[in-house]
Structures are given as structure tokens and as C-alpha cells.
Amino acid sequence: MKRESTELQKKLKKGAWVSAGFSCFWLLVCAGCFWWIRGALPPDNVFARILTVVSSVEVLAVIPVLVNLRARLKEIDGGEFDAASQY
């Protein structure tokens, strides 16, 4: 049985979602900008290839953000924050 969320937990969850959302948004914006700049260059250009790799890394960086969001939500649900605040 899942216990009821407190107001503090709801506030922390909302903050975690907002933070992860902004992080993912800016990672994807940067990746799109790199991809757009890459499109203006000739395909055989070394700089275009570097921008392709950097853009791909930016998109793949969303995965750790989501994994950390999941872990943070579990911490909030488990009450680790409440236990740590007692010390």
C-alpha cells in the first residue's frame, strides 16, 4: 500500500520534474542548434562531422537526466529527505 504524499513531497516532486524538464529542453535545443549549423556546412567537412557527433551526444544525454529523475522521485517517495532532515 502506497502511503499518502505530504505537501513537502509534492513540492519536491514538482521541483524535480521542472528541473528535469528544463534540462531536457535545453539539451534538445542545443542539439538542434548544432544540427542546424551542421546542415549549412558541406557534408565532407570535418567540422560538420564533429557537430554531428556533438549533437548525438546532446540527444543521448537526455537518458541520464531521466534516470536521475526516476531515482530522485523514488528518494522523495521513500522519505529519505525526511530522514535526512532529522540530523
Chimera marker file (.cmm) of the C-alpha trace (Angstrom):
<marker_set name="trace">
<marker id="1" x="0.000" y="0.000" z="0.000" r="1" g="1" b="0" radius="0.5"/>
<marker id="2" x="1.366" y="3.373" z="-1.006" r="1" g="1" b="0" radius="0.5"/>
<marker id="3" x="1.432" y="5.987" z="1.693" r="1" g="1" b="0" radius="0.5"/>
<marker id="4" x="-0.065" y="9.440" z="1.228" r="1" g="1" b="0" radius="0.5"/>
<marker id="5" x="2.232" y="12.164" z="-0.103" r="1" g="1" b="0" radius="0.5"/>
<marker id="6" x="2.812" y="15.168" z="2.095" r="1" g="1" b="0" radius="0.5"/>
<marker id="7" x="2.826" y="18.740" z="0.834" r="1" g="1" b="0" radius="0.5"/>
<marker id="8" x="6.616" y="18.838" z="1.078" r="1" g="1" b="0" radius="0.5"/>
<marker id="9" x="6.904" y="15.692" z="-1.029" r="1" g="1" b="0" radius="0.5"/>
<marker id="10" x="4.552" y="17.146" z="-3.630" r="1" g="1" b="0" radius="0.5"/>
<marker id="11" x="6.634" y="20.326" z="-3.765" r="1" g="1" b="0" radius="0.5"/>
<marker id="12" x="9.875" y="18.357" z="-4.095" r="1" g="1" b="0" radius="0.5"/>
<marker id="13" x="8.394" y="16.167" z="-6.843" r="1" g="1" b="0" radius="0.5"/>
<marker id="14" x="7.226" y="19.211" z="-8.783" r="1" g="1" b="0" radius="0.5"/>
<marker id="15" x="10.684" y="20.759" z="-8.473" r="1" g="1" b="0" radius="0.5"/>
<marker id="16" x="12.325" y="17.567" z="-9.697" r="1" g="1" b="0" radius="0.5"/>
<marker id="17" x="10.015" y="17.395" z="-12.724" r="1" g="1" b="0" radius="0.5"/>
<marker id="18" x="10.572" y="21.064" z="-13.579" r="1" g="1" b="0" radius="0.5"/>
<marker id="19" x="14.335" y="20.720" z="-13.255" r="1" g="1" b="0" radius="0.5"/>
<marker id="20" x="14.460" y="17.607" z="-15.433" r="1" g="1" b="0" radius="0.5"/>
<marker id="21" x="12.146" y="19.218" z="-17.969" r="1" g="1" b="0" radius="0.5"/>
<marker id="22" x="14.321" y="22.314" z="-18.307" r="1" g="1" b="0" radius="0.5"/>
<marker id="23" x="17.447" y="20.177" z="-18.566" r="1" g="1" b="0" radius="0.5"/>
<marker id="24" x="15.969" y="18.020" z="-21.323" r="1" g="1" b="0" radius="0.5"/>
<marker id="25" x="14.599" y="21.073" z="-23.112" r="1" g="1" b="0" radius="0.5"/>
<marker id="26" x="17.972" y="22.829" z="-23.213" r="1" g="1" b="0" radius="0.5"/>
<marker id="27" x="19.839" y="19.677" z="-24.202" r="1" g="1" b="0" radius="0.5"/>
<marker id="28" x="17.491" y="19.224" z="-27.148" r="1" g="1" b="0" radius="0.5"/>
<marker id="29" x="17.666" y="22.926" z="-28.097" r="1" g="1" b="0" radius="0.5"/>
<marker id="30" x="21.470" y="22.763" z="-28.153" r="1" g="1" b="0" radius="0.5"/>
<marker id="31" x="21.385" y="19.559" z="-30.186" r="1" g="1" b="0" radius="0.5"/>
<marker id="32" x="19.009" y="21.179" z="-32.669" r="1" g="1" b="0" radius="0.5"/>
<marker id="33" x="21.242" y="24.238" z="-32.989" r="1" g="1" b="0" radius="0.5"/>
<marker id="34" x="24.289" y="22.083" z="-33.633" r="1" g="1" b="0" radius="0.5"/>
<marker id="35" x="22.357" y="20.061" z="-36.197" r="1" g="1" b="0" radius="0.5"/>
<marker id="36" x="21.127" y="23.236" z="-37.898" r="1" g="1" b="0" radius="0.5"/>
<marker id="37" x="24.663" y="24.672" z="-38.102" r="1" g="1" b="0" radius="0.5"/>
<marker id="38" x="25.880" y="21.321" z="-39.401" r="1" g="1" b="0" radius="0.5"/>
<marker id="39" x="23.310" y="21.493" z="-42.211" r="1" g="1" b="0" radius="0.5"/>
<marker id="40" x="24.862" y="24.711" z="-43.510" r="1" g="1" b="0" radius="0.5"/>
<marker id="41" x="28.257" y="23.039" z="-43.944" r="1" g="1" b="0" radius="0.5"/>
<marker id="42" x="29.322" y="20.675" z="-46.715" r="1" g="1" b="0" radius="0.5"/>
<marker id="43" x="28.848" y="17.032" z="-45.649" r="1" g="1" b="0" radius="0.5"/>
<marker id="44" x="32.503" y="16.123" z="-46.192" r="1" g="1" b="0" radius="0.5"/>
<marker id="45" x="33.685" y="18.873" z="-43.834" r="1" g="1" b="0" radius="0.5"/>
<marker id="46" x="35.389" y="17.667" z="-40.630" r="1" g="1" b="0" radius="0.5"/>
<marker id="47" x="33.602" y="20.327" z="-38.579" r="1" g="1" b="0" radius="0.5"/>
<marker id="48" x="30.248" y="19.016" z="-39.862" r="1" g="1" b="0" radius="0.5"/>
<marker id="49" x="31.150" y="15.528" z="-38.656" r="1" g="1" b="0" radius="0.5"/>
<marker id="50" x="32.196" y="16.883" z="-35.261" r="1" g="1" b="0" radius="0.5"/>
<marker id="51" x="28.883" y="18.724" z="-34.956" r="1" g="1" b="0" radius="0.5"/>
<marker id="52" x="27.040" y="15.510" z="-35.822" r="1" g="1" b="0" radius="0.5"/>
<marker id="53" x="28.805" y="13.670" z="-33.003" r="1" g="1" b="0" radius="0.5"/>
<marker id="54" x="28.249" y="16.501" z="-30.519" r="1" g="1" b="0" radius="0.5"/>
<marker id="55" x="24.584" y="16.721" z="-31.481" r="1" g="1" b="0" radius="0.5"/>
<marker id="56" x="24.159" y="12.976" z="-30.984" r="1" g="1" b="0" radius="0.5"/>
<marker id="57" x="25.822" y="13.154" z="-27.568" r="1" g="1" b="0" radius="0.5"/>
<marker id="58" x="23.472" y="16.001" z="-26.571" r="1" g="1" b="0" radius="0.5"/>
<marker id="59" x="20.438" y="13.908" z="-27.501" r="1" g="1" b="0" radius="0.5"/>
<marker id="60" x="21.787" y="10.855" z="-25.667" r="1" g="1" b="0" radius="0.5"/>
<marker id="61" x="22.448" y="12.999" z="-22.580" r="1" g="1" b="0" radius="0.5"/>
<marker id="62" x="18.687" y="13.094" z="-22.026" r="1" g="1" b="0" radius="0.5"/>
<marker id="63" x="18.779" y="9.440" z="-20.895" r="1" g="1" b="0" radius="0.5"/>
<marker id="64" x="20.845" y="10.067" z="-17.706" r="1" g="1" b="0" radius="0.5"/>
<marker id="65" x="18.615" y="13.023" z="-16.859" r="1" g="1" b="0" radius="0.5"/>
<marker id="66" x="15.551" y="10.774" z="-16.976" r="1" g="1" b="0" radius="0.5"/>
<marker id="67" x="17.293" y="8.018" z="-14.987" r="1" g="1" b="0" radius="0.5"/>
<marker id="68" x="18.265" y="10.532" z="-12.303" r="1" g="1" b="0" radius="0.5"/>
<marker id="69" x="14.720" y="11.920" z="-12.264" r="1" g="1" b="0" radius="0.5"/>
<marker id="70" x="13.382" y="8.433" z="-11.625" r="1" g="1" b="0" radius="0.5"/>
<marker id="71" x="15.888" y="7.903" z="-8.795" r="1" g="1" b="0" radius="0.5"/>
<marker id="72" x="15.052" y="11.285" z="-7.260" r="1" g="1" b="0" radius="0.5"/>
<marker id="73" x="11.319" y="10.554" z="-7.338" r="1" g="1" b="0" radius="0.5"/>
<marker id="74" x="11.975" y="7.243" z="-5.578" r="1" g="1" b="0" radius="0.5"/>
<marker id="75" x="14.015" y="9.060" z="-2.932" r="1" g="1" b="0" radius="0.5"/>
<marker id="76" x="11.215" y="11.528" z="-2.359" r="1" g="1" b="0" radius="0.5"/>
<marker id="77" x="8.595" y="8.753" z="-2.138" r="1" g="1" b="0" radius="0.5"/>
<marker id="78" x="10.778" y="6.705" z="0.199" r="1" g="1" b="0" radius="0.5"/>
<marker id="79" x="11.119" y="9.534" z="2.671" r="1" g="1" b="0" radius="0.5"/>
<marker id="80" x="14.924" y="9.779" z="2.537" r="1" g="1" b="0" radius="0.5"/>
<marker id="81" x="14.600" y="13.567" z="2.590" r="1" g="1" b="0" radius="0.5"/>
<marker id="82" x="12.526" y="13.424" z="5.767" r="1" g="1" b="0" radius="0.5"/>
<marker id="83" x="15.009" y="11.080" z="7.427" r="1" g="1" b="0" radius="0.5"/>
<marker id="84" x="17.992" y="13.239" z="6.454" r="1" g="1" b="0" radius="0.5"/>
<marker id="85" x="16.344" y="16.389" z="7.780" r="1" g="1" b="0" radius="0.5"/>
<marker id="86" x="16.311" y="14.907" z="11.304" r="1" g="1" b="0" radius="0.5"/>
<marker id="87" x="20.122" y="15.091" z="11.553" r="1" g="1" b="0" radius="0.5"/>
<link id1="1" id2="2" r="1" g="1" b="0" radius="0.2"/>
<link id1="2" id2="3" r="1" g="1" b="0" radius="0.2"/>
<link id1="3" id2="4" r="1" g="1" b="0" radius="0.2"/>
<link id1="4" id2="5" r="1" g="1" b="0" radius="0.2"/>
<link id1="5" id2="6" r="1" g="1" b="0" radius="0.2"/>
<link id1="6" id2="7" r="1" g="1" b="0" radius="0.2"/>
<link id1="7" id2="8" r="1" g="1" b="0" radius="0.2"/>
<link id1="8" id2="9" r="1" g="1" b="0" radius="0.2"/>
<link id1="9" id2="10" r="1" g="1" b="0" radius="0.2"/>
<link id1="10" id2="11" r="1" g="1" b="0" radius="0.2"/>
<link id1="11" id2="12" r="1" g="1" b="0" radius="0.2"/>
<link id1="12" id2="13" r="1" g="1" b="0" radius="0.2"/>
<link id1="13" id2="14" r="1" g="1" b="0" radius="0.2"/>
<link id1="14" id2="15" r="1" g="1" b="0" radius="0.2"/>
<link id1="15" id2="16" r="1" g="1" b="0" radius="0.2"/>
<link id1="16" id2="17" r="1" g="1" b="0" radius="0.2"/>
<link id1="17" id2="18" r="1" g="1" b="0" radius="0.2"/>
<link id1="18" id2="19" r="1" g="1" b="0" radius="0.2"/>
<link id1="19" id2="20" r="1" g="1" b="0" radius="0.2"/>
<link id1="20" id2="21" r="1" g="1" b="0" radius="0.2"/>
<link id1="21" id2="22" r="1" g="1" b="0" radius="0.2"/>
<link id1="22" id2="23" r="1" g="1" b="0" radius="0.2"/>
<link id1="23" id2="24" r="1" g="1" b="0" radius="0.2"/>
<link id1="24" id2="25" r="1" g="1" b="0" radius="0.2"/>
<link id1="25" id2="26" r="1" g="1" b="0" radius="0.2"/>
<link id1="26" id2="27" r="1" g="1" b="0" radius="0.2"/>
<link id1="27" id2="28" r="1" g="1" b="0" radius="0.2"/>
<link id1="28" id2="29" r="1" g="1" b="0" radius="0.2"/>
<link id1="29" id2="30" r="1" g="1" b="0" radius="0.2"/>
<link id1="30" id2="31" r="1" g="1" b="0" radius="0.2"/>
<link id1="31" id2="32" r="1" g="1" b="0" radius="0.2"/>
<link id1="32" id2="33" r="1" g="1" b="0" radius="0.2"/>
<link id1="33" id2="34" r="1" g="1" b="0" radius="0.2"/>
<link id1="34" id2="35" r="1" g="1" b="0" radius="0.2"/>
<link id1="35" id2="36" r="1" g="1" b="0" radius="0.2"/>
<link id1="36" id2="37" r="1" g="1" b="0" radius="0.2"/>
<link id1="37" id2="38" r="1" g="1" b="0" radius="0.2"/>
<link id1="38" id2="39" r="1" g="1" b="0" radius="0.2"/>
<link id1="39" id2="40" r="1" g="1" b="0" radius="0.2"/>
<link id1="40" id2="41" r="1" g="1" b="0" radius="0.2"/>
<link id1="41" id2="42" r="1" g="1" b="0" radius="0.2"/>
<link id1="42" id2="43" r="1" g="1" b="0" radius="0.2"/>
<link id1="43" id2="44" r="1" g="1" b="0" radius="0.2"/>
<link id1="44" id2="45" r="1" g="1" b="0" radius="0.2"/>
<link id1="45" id2="46" r="1" g="1" b="0" radius="0.2"/>
<link id1="46" id2="47" r="1" g="1" b="0" radius="0.2"/>
<link id1="47" id2="48" r="1" g="1" b="0" radius="0.2"/>
<link id1="48" id2="49" r="1" g="1" b="0" radius="0.2"/>
<link id1="49" id2="50" r="1" g="1" b="0" radius="0.2"/>
<link id1="50" id2="51" r="1" g="1" b="0" radius="0.2"/>
<link id1="51" id2="52" r="1" g="1" b="0" radius="0.2"/>
<link id1="52" id2="53" r="1" g="1" b="0" radius="0.2"/>
<link id1="53" id2="54" r="1" g="1" b="0" radius="0.2"/>
<link id1="54" id2="55" r="1" g="1" b="0" radius="0.2"/>
<link id1="55" id2="56" r="1" g="1" b="0" radius="0.2"/>
<link id1="56" id2="57" r="1" g="1" b="0" radius="0.2"/>
<link id1="57" id2="58" r="1" g="1" b="0" radius="0.2"/>
<link id1="58" id2="59" r="1" g="1" b="0" radius="0.2"/>
<link id1="59" id2="60" r="1" g="1" b="0" radius="0.2"/>
<link id1="60" id2="61" r="1" g="1" b="0" radius="0.2"/>
<link id1="61" id2="62" r="1" g="1" b="0" radius="0.2"/>
<link id1="62" id2="63" r="1" g="1" b="0" radius="0.2"/>
<link id1="63" id2="64" r="1" g="1" b="0" radius="0.2"/>
<link id1="64" id2="65" r="1" g="1" b="0" radius="0.2"/>
<link id1="65" id2="66" r="1" g="1" b="0" radius="0.2"/>
<link id1="66" id2="67" r="1" g="1" b="0" radius="0.2"/>
<link id1="67" id2="68" r="1" g="1" b="0" radius="0.2"/>
<link id1="68" id2="69" r="1" g="1" b="0" radius="0.2"/>
<link id1="69" id2="70" r="1" g="1" b="0" radius="0.2"/>
<link id1="70" id2="71" r="1" g="1" b="0" radius="0.2"/>
<link id1="71" id2="72" r="1" g="1" b="0" radius="0.2"/>
<link id1="72" id2="73" r="1" g="1" b="0" radius="0.2"/>
<link id1="73" id2="74" r="1" g="1" b="0" radius="0.2"/>
<link id1="74" id2="75" r="1" g="1" b="0" radius="0.2"/>
<link id1="75" id2="76" r="1" g="1" b="0" radius="0.2"/>
<link id1="76" id2="77" r="1" g="1" b="0" radius="0.2"/>
<link id1="77" id2="78" r="1" g="1" b="0" radius="0.2"/>
<link id1="78" id2="79" r="1" g="1" b="0" radius="0.2"/>
<link id1="79" id2="80" r="1" g="1" b="0" radius="0.2"/>
<link id1="80" id2="81" r="1" g="1" b="0" radius="0.2"/>
<link id1="81" id2="82" r="1" g="1" b="0" radius="0.2"/>
<link id1="82" id2="83" r="1" g="1" b="0" radius="0.2"/>
<link id1="83" id2="84" r="1" g="1" b="0" radius="0.2"/>
<link id1="84" id2="85" r="1" g="1" b="0" radius="0.2"/>
<link id1="85" id2="86" r="1" g="1" b="0" radius="0.2"/>
<link id1="86" id2="87" r="1" g="1" b="0" radius="0.2"/>
</marker_set>
